[in-house]
Amino acid sequence: MAELKRILLVEDSPNDIELTLAALEENHLANEVVVARDGEEALDYLHRGGIFKMRAPGNPAVVLLDLKLPKVDGMEVLRQLKSDPGLRTVPVVMLTSSREERDLLASYNLGVNAYVVKPVDFADFVQALSKLGLFWAVINEPPPGSVSRVSVP
Amino acid sequence: VQTFENAEWQRVALMAVGDAVLAADPDGRVTFLNPAATALTGWAEDEAVGRPLTEVFRLFDEQAGRPASLEASGEPANGRAGGLLLRGRDGGDRPIEGRALPLAGGGTVLVLRDLGELRRAEEAGRESEARLRLALQAGRLGTWEWDLRTGAVALSPALEGIHGRAPGSFPGTFEAFHDDVHPDDRDSVLAALRATAERGGTYQLEYRLLPADGRLRWVEARGRLMRDPAGRPAGLAGVCLDVTRRKEDEEEIHRLNEGLEHKVEERTARLREANRELESFSYSVSHDLRAPIRHISGFAEMLQKNAAGKLDPAGERYLRIITEAARQAGMLVDELLAFSRMGRAELRQTRVDMRQMVEGVCRELEPETEGRLVRWNVAPLPEVRGDPSMLRLVWRNLLTNAVKYTRPRPKAIIDVDAAERDGEVVFRVRDNGVGFDMRYADKLFGVFQRLHAVEEFEGTGIGLANVRRLVSRHGGRTWAEGAVGQGATFYFSLPAGTKEGE
């Protein structure tokens, strides 16, 4: 019986959301995924504000964060997360199309926990997402205060 | 006559004096001539003695042009006549002054002085003064004097002109001079003049005038302290050159230069802006173009999985084509991005062991040569200074090509060597592959330029463009030689200065 931890996926493209969920589903990791469609929604979720006012407390085990997002972009979400004492410990993985050096550098400077460039090839994409999901939602021990539930396989 | 013979010293003195002396008896005949008189008249003493004085001593009035005479009288002033010409024996006229002194016995003594030298000196003086005046006027050069005892300041007419004043209108006080100087320059001018007045020596100044007429002028001034015969400071005297034109020209040049700099800055800014735009373009390409390609590839793959067995062979084929096309498009975008990144990346130069690098790349290529017979001949290669990641990419591209285009050969032979010539190190990769038509040699290094069909040899057409770009960023060149079916040789050079240990 594995403990399945919550994943916050911040992604604006519906296609990417579907592909990402499909890739995670290959390893049955899709159930505990919460999707935020822009940076503002992501911050609302994490701060339990806006439409997420009523959600139960607890942080996700990992945030999969796209860089290019409407309203508040990924870099700003990362900056706010890492400068918030209550959220600083939440692992953040950049999941992006950009392998630009400045994005890499800026992300790591802000304290990102991992940086993954989405592979164009779908097989590679599925493989990358499976590994990511397995590592952060199953293998890695998240900081205290993360939400998880016991999965029924 | 006896008077002269009486005393020898008198005669010797007469012979030695510079003035001409002639004597005549009461009958008007010459009795004596000293050497100066001989020089003046042209008559030797032995020839002249006994002749009428009027023959030896011929006088003309310079103005009137007619014969004149020195009236013998006891008054010496009488003889000091101006404008007299003496016509010599040779017919030439010489200006003279002289006196006729009556003797007690009825004779006459003439004492004459040749004025030619003096006249010439005066003439020369006038001429040089005129020349100076001309030079002063032509050069906008004025002179000035400051009498330290009276405090009076005198400006030459030219300097009055430079001061924007009518000739003769300068009040003659130091205050007036001081007031003409630009307010910002007054202190420094005063200090310099004072220092020269107190310590002596010379001064050299450049200052602005802003006189009552309101026209700004630039003046370059030089001068020095003048002393009286007793050595006490008497005044300052100097020349002032109007350098307004020069200053204006200088300012114009300065202005033009600044304009030029401004233009360069403007262009540089525009270029930077264009570069920034290009960068943001490639950035958005990486995000916006990669995403839909990924989606096509992803959904095609999922369709294939879900529809397994439900599609007919044509449908299966279409899906494969979609997947392959998306893969190809993704590769193109990725390589294009890498190409643009390499162009913008900073050159990080260190020592690079080229032999070690080539051997490393060869090992990386082993999976691609599996099951093939490939013979690598890698000669010793020099160490160079360069960016290791860029140079590695150069080798990777060239060696990948060599492996790729020798694929049809039962035994591939790839030679790598280097030679130094004409100030550069030239590296060479030669293969026995399919080669290329030299007519298209120039196309090889262009972006997206391909000489083969994709079915024949895979690739995007960016590899060699990248090689050229990376090599040229190191200050080197790239070129190729080949023939269809006879292999290809690719060269790249690096400046010999980049070779390590030199």
Interface residues (C-beta under 8 A of the other chain):
Chain A: S13 N15 D16 L19 A22 L67 K68 T96 S97 S98 R99 E100 E101 K118 P119 V120 D121 F122 A123 F125
Chain B: Y283 S286 H287 R290 A291 P292 I293 R294 H295 S297 G298 F299 A300 E301 M302 T323 A326 R327 G330 M331 V333 D334 L337 R341 A345
